[in-house]
């Protein structure tokens, strides 16, 4: 879907923002670009939709070099969400979301219907919020409006630059969970910039770790990134807590469950779905002070998870 081949950006003063970057983003994939400030993450994002022109290399979307496409036409197929949202302050929320469909020639009635549909999709009741102005919404609500507006033209590609960075941690967590649900439902191709490794491993199908000077250090799944950092620089960036972070990206392995013949799930008192993460399972064990959990696949009891089973599941994931 998106391919960057040998892409670099050097500014007139000699500053190298991105150096020889090559990576691919598959259709429907959510890729997070993560790294310290000034490492070229946002520049990379802006080169994809030509807000910044690359100095060298090729950027393709669906096999077409973006530098050979009219910038306006290119951006019509790309939704763009930034940290500060950029809503029109003197327009009501419905009008803000209607902006893009109206620019594309939709009737007011169709644009309004689309706006209300998208507001509902991102968790904002159009009857309650549609006639409010941006200043009457919380930061998290404004960010949801920004996502709705970016989706208004139904773009196949969504670029997001620190979209949840300006809200408090509790709201940010809720927005991340909501966006993950939304992405699974819509299947958009998303490139998301963040400085937060926890956000990257929570949301990303794959994570690109950048270093100063726009160097790509590692491009991998969250599980492999945390389990097998390619060098000390990546290991330092993902942190000494990477073992704990792996719990959040590793699912229960049915092969590592303990069978308990004749025991029904209800008799264990606490159960968890087989597709849950090890972090969710451990949290439930600690909350209820239990040494084991029943694991279910729908109505079927498939086994028992113990702390030893958690350890076996982690070790099994290392071999993948």
Secondary structure, 3 states (H helix, E strand, C coil): CEEEEEEEEECCCCCEEEEEEEEEECCCCEEEEECCCCCCHHHHHHHHCCCCCCCEEEEEECCEEHHHCCHHHHHHCEEEEECCCCCCCCCEHHHHHHHHHHHCCCCHHHHHHHHHHHHHHCCCCHHHHCCCEHHHCCHHHHHHHHHHHHCCCCCCEEEEECCCCCCCHHHHHHHHHHHHHHHHHHCCEEEEEECCHHHHHHHCCEEEEEECCCEEEEEECHHHHHHCCCCHHHHHHHCCCHHHHHHHHCECCHHHCECCCCCCHHHHCCEEECCCEHHHHHHHHHHHCCCEEEEEECCEEEEEEEHHHHHHHHHHHHCC
